[in-house]
Amino acid sequence: MDDDSNARLNPFGTAPNLLTLLRICLAPFLIAAILGGDYALGFGLFVAAGLTDALDGALARVLKQRSMLGQYLDPVADKLLLSTLFLVLMYKGLIPVTVTVLVLGRDVGILLVAAILYAAVGRREFSPSIFGKANTLAQICAVAAVLLHQLTAARWVGGVRTIALDATIILTVVSGLHYAWIASRRHGAPASSGPAGK
């Protein structure tokens, strides 16, 4: 039986999906570390979560274990982790409220538009755009820099933190508008399946 058949029969048993599930399981420990003020542990867990994100995609390609579950689970894991971290870091006063509101507002807006499109025309595809991917990268860099800034007062870390947060604001707005434009153009397109945008 080939890898694709295994993925269809037991999607939770594939290495990429197990790594994605591990990333989801790391989230509570990461959040607890930040809330407890243990930023060294929080930074380490965040780096570990990032490694699982990089590895699951690579393994899916190398082992040919791509599955529909993985296509949906991966962006959900990313959003669960990043959105929660932005909320927690805002609560701790480490990320401006404006940035967090923009990030969460964009994600909620994309989910609502995807739900409306599915209800209206049965379309489930909402593939990540280049702006969406860049926004996710900016968010990851912002969270990493914010956590690292609690461990060192190095000037370059503060600079990266500022740049990453500014990039997050800009890319959140740009990617949100871009998804809205895509949704308006695809409203009448035929239904197809795929993951939600990052």
C-alpha positions in Angstrom: 0.0 0.0 0.0 1.5 3.4 -1.0 2.0 6.5 1.2 -1.1 8.3 -0.3 -3.3 5.3 0.5 -1.9 5.3 4.1 -2.6 9.0 4.4 -6.2 8.5 3.3 -6.8 5.6 5.6 -5.0 7.0 8.6 -4.3 10.7 8.2 -3.4 11.1 11.9 -0.7 8.4 11.6 1.4 10.3 9.0 4.6 12.0 10.2 3.6 15.5 8.9 0.2 15.4 10.7 1.8 14.1 13.9 4.2 17.1 13.9 1.3 19.5 13.3 -0.6 17.9 16.2 2.6 18.2 18.3 2.6 21.9 17.5 -1.0 22.2 18.7 -0.1 20.4 21.9 2.9 22.7 22.6 0.6 25.8 22.6 -0.7 25.4 26.2 2.8 24.9 27.6 4.1 27.9 25.6 1.3 30.1 26.8 1.7 28.9 30.4 5.4 29.8 30.2 4.8 33.3 29.0 2.0 33.9 31.5 4.4 32.7 34.2 7.1 35.1 33.1 9.5 32.3 32.0 10.4 33.8 28.7 13.5 31.6 28.1 11.2 28.5 28.2 8.6 30.4 26.1 11.2 31.3 23.5 12.5 27.7 23.4 9.1 26.3 22.9 8.2 28.8 20.2 11.4 27.8 18.3 10.4 24.1 18.7 6.9 24.9 17.4 8.5 26.7 14.4 10.7 23.7 13.7 7.7 21.4 13.6 6.0 23.8 11.2 9.0 23.7 8.9 9.5 20.0 9.1 5.8 18.9 8.6 5.7 20.6 5.1 9.1 19.2 4.2 8.2 15.6 5.3 4.9 15.8 3.5 6.7 16.5 0.2 9.6 14.0 0.8 7.5 11.2 2.1 4.6 12.0 -0.2 2.2 12.0 2.7 0.1 14.9 1.8 -3.5 14.6 3.0 -6.6 16.7 3.0 -6.5 16.7 6.8 -3.0 18.1 6.7 -4.0 20.9 4.3 -6.6 22.1 6.8 -4.8 21.2 10.0 -1.6 23.0 9.3 -3.0 26.5 8.9 -5.4 25.9 11.8 -2.4 25.0 14.0 -0.6 28.2 12.9 -3.6 30.4 13.5 -4.3 28.8 16.9 -0.7 29.3 18.0 -0.1 32.8 16.6 -3.5 34.3 17.5 -3.3 33.0 21.1 0.2 34.3 21.4 -0.7 37.7 20.2 -3.5 37.8 22.8 -1.2 36.6 25.6 1.6 39.0 24.7 -0.9 41.9 24.5 -2.2 40.9 28.0 1.4 41.0 29.2 1.8 44.4 27.7 4.5 43.3 25.3 2.6 43.8 22.0 0.4 46.9 21.3 -3.3 46.4 21.4 -3.6 47.8 17.8 -1.4 45.1 16.4 -3.4 42.3 18.1 -6.7 43.7 17.1 -5.7 44.0 13.5 -4.3 40.4 13.4 -7.4 38.9 15.0 -9.7 41.1 13.0 -8.2 40.0 9.7 -8.3 36.3 10.7 -12.0 36.5 11.8 -12.8 38.4 8.6 -11.2 35.8 6.4 -13.1 33.0 8.2 -16.4 34.9 7.8 -15.8 35.5 4.1 -14.8 31.8 3.6 -18.0 30.7 5.4 -20.1 33.1 3.3 -18.6 31.9 0.0 -19.2 28.3 1.1 -22.8 29.0 2.0 -23.4 31.0 -1.2 -21.7 29.0 -3.9 -20.3 25.9 -2.1 -16.8 27.1 -2.6 -14.3 25.9 0.1 -11.0 27.0 -1.5 -9.3 30.0 0.0 -5.7 29.3 -0.8 -3.0 31.4 1.0 -1.7 34.3 -1.1 1.9 35.6 -1.2 0.8 38.5 1.1 -0.8 36.0 3.5 2.4 33.9 3.7 4.5 37.1 4.1 2.1 38.2 6.9 2.4 34.8 8.7 6.2 35.1 8.5 6.1 38.7 9.8 3.9 37.5 12.8 6.3 34.7 13.6 9.3 37.1 13.5 7.4 39.6 15.6 6.5 37.0 18.3 10.1 35.6 18.3 11.6 39.1 18.6 9.2 40.1 21.4 10.1 37.0 23.4 13.8 37.4 22.7 13.7 41.0 23.7 12.7 39.9 27.2 15.9 37.9 27.4 18.4 40.4 26.1 18.6 44.2 25.8 20.7 44.0 22.6 19.9 46.9 20.3 19.5 44.7 17.2 16.8 42.7 18.9 14.9 45.8 19.7 15.3 46.9 16.1 14.1 43.6 14.7 11.1 43.7 17.1 10.1 47.1 15.8 10.5 46.2 12.2 8.6 42.9 12.6 5.7 44.6 14.4 5.5 47.3 11.7 5.7 44.7 9.0 2.9 42.8 10.7 0.7 45.8 10.7 1.3 46.6 7.0 1.0 43.0 5.8 -2.1 42.4 7.9 -3.9 45.3 6.2 -2.5 44.5 2.7 -3.2 40.7 2.9 -6.7 41.4 4.3 -7.6 43.7 1.4 -6.0 41.2 -1.0 -8.2 38.3 0.3 -11.3 40.6 0.1 -10.4 41.4 -3.6 -9.9 37.7 -4.4 -13.2 36.8 -2.7 -15.1 39.4 -4.8 -13.5 38.1 -8.0 -14.1 34.4 -7.2 -17.7 34.8 -5.9 -19.1 33.3 -9.1 -16.4 30.7 -9.6 -17.1 27.0 -9.4 -16.7 25.2 -6.0 -13.4 23.4 -5.2 -11.7 22.3 -2.1 -8.5 23.5 -0.4 -7.2 25.0 2.8 -8.1 28.4 4.3 -5.6 31.2 3.7 -2.8 31.8 6.2 
